[in-house]
Amino acid sequence: METINIIEYLHNELVENIKQASEIYIAVALCKNSSLDILKKAKTTSSVKIITGTYLPTPPDVLEALKKLYKDNARVYIREKGVFHPKVYLFKIKNKYVGYVSSANLTQGGLSENIELSCKIDNQEDCKQILEWFNNIFDRADKITEDFIKIYRPYFEKWNKYASLQKKEHAGVHQEVEFSLNKEKLTAYLRKWRNSSYYGVVCKERQQAVKDLRKALDYENNFKNIDIDAFLAIDALGHIIPIHKDKLQKAVQDSSLKKLCRMLCDDTLSTAKKYEYALTKYRVLGCGKNIITKILAVHNPKEYFVWNKAIDDVLKKFDFQCFRYKAWDKYATFCNFFKSINQEVDIKDFAVLDYGLSEMNWTQKA
């Protein structure tokens, strides 16, 4: 039985495949301007075919750009009843295909921000079936013409206004309640832990762990020589299972991890912006919230909360629910809220708080 390979954020996967592919096939319900930068990373010799929809709708300027880039190989699907709604990506690299069937459109939100489900497919028979499906749709799709864009533009402008209004009103649905949590129960637990006989020992251990992590990252030398093996070997501030070790090693070699670390330590950026950039323009394959927030906490343990699955599991014991939509807004909210908890309970910093919360998982205390 084959294992399903689920991808959380599709952006970097697409970029890597687009750079290498000799043939690119994309069928999506929606394209936006942000997708054009990704497509332009393809080799000039690559064959690119793309089909997009108009119902959501795709901006007419994007349709014009696609036509300019790919001529008749860029098409819109408008002929039949029903909504054109697929999100399919297929690449031929050397003599093999790799495909993605996803809920993510070719937009920044779909590829880097939203909660989406994307499945990677590398079985060649399955990929050939996807290609056959694509070719069938492509043959029935319409070429992008100036006459079509002229007719389509008023439709886009009208319905885009409604989309903006809906987005604004939807944001207000969760505006009043950012998150809920049994704060009394949480502070009671942490206060008891703070007054334990070994709290001072934990503070010293965590201070040393931060020093060791900084050394592994070559923090004092502006991340010039990151030792990813040493970094992954340190369990403090979140144990990281090295399933993406090869991707992280590659990121060390191509300097993308160094660039990510430098950005995360740029204190001219807000907390939310740092996290947003870490998931988008500075994204490194294998770097999820566990590594991103661990690096942030190493940079400044008084400001940045350590966020990973283990902490999520602990917070559920305190009836935690968060309603903020964007991951970076959610993380910034976490940092501000738990900073107030640290002050109230007199916990030194987030590196120490991480131990206090993690201990509940280890001991199953409630």
MOJO-V182352 format. One record per pair of residues at least 24 apart in sequence whose C-alpha atoms are under 6 Angstrom apart, sorted by sequence separation. I is the first residue (numbers start at 0). GAP is how many residues later the second one is. D is the distance in Angstrom with one decimal. If there is no record, write none. Layout:
BEGIN
[[I/GAP/D] [I/GAP/D]]
END
This chain:
BEGIN
[[17/24/5.1] [21/24/4.5] [22/24/4.7] [23/24/4.7] [24/24/5.0] [25/24/4.7] [26/24/4.7] [27/24/5.0] [28/24/4.5] [48/24/4.8] [49/24/4.9] [50/24/4.8] [51/24/5.0] [52/24/5.6] [97/24/4.7] [22/25/6.0] [24/25/5.9] [26/25/5.9] [48/25/5.9] [50/25/5.4] [30/27/5.4] [29/28/5.2] [304/30/5.2] [52/31/5.7] [303/31/5.8] [222/35/5.6] [243/42/5.1] [304/45/5.5] [301/47/4.7] [300/48/5.6] [301/48/5.8] [300/49/5.2] [300/50/5.6] [275/52/5.4] [274/53/5.2] [28/55/5.7] [28/56/4.7] [271/56/4.6] [28/57/5.8] [271/57/5.6] [27/58/5.2] [27/59/4.4] [26/60/5.7] [271/60/5.3] [26/61/5.2] [270/61/5.6] [25/62/5.8] [25/63/4.7] [24/64/5.9] [76/64/4.5] [24/65/5.0] [75/65/5.7] [76/65/6.0] [23/66/6.0] [74/66/6.0] [75/66/5.3] [23/67/4.8] [74/67/5.4] [22/68/5.7] [74/68/4.7] [22/69/5.0] [74/69/5.6] [20/70/5.8] [21/70/5.8] [20/71/5.4] [21/71/5.9] [34/71/5.7] [71/71/5.8] [20/72/4.5] [34/72/5.5] [33/73/6.0] [33/74/5.9] [29/75/5.6] [30/75/4.9] [31/75/5.3] [30/76/5.8] [27/77/5.7] [209/88/5.6] [59/93/6.0] [10/100/4.7] [9/101/4.9] [10/101/5.8] [8/102/5.7] [8/103/5.4] [6/111/5.2] [5/112/5.7] [5/113/4.7] [4/114/5.6] [4/115/5.3] [181/136/5.3] [181/137/6.0] [180/138/5.3] [180/139/4.4] [179/140/5.6] [179/141/5.3] [178/142/5.4] [178/143/4.1] [178/144/5.6] [177/145/5.3] [177/146/5.6] [202/149/6.0] [190/154/5.6] [111/168/5.7]]
END
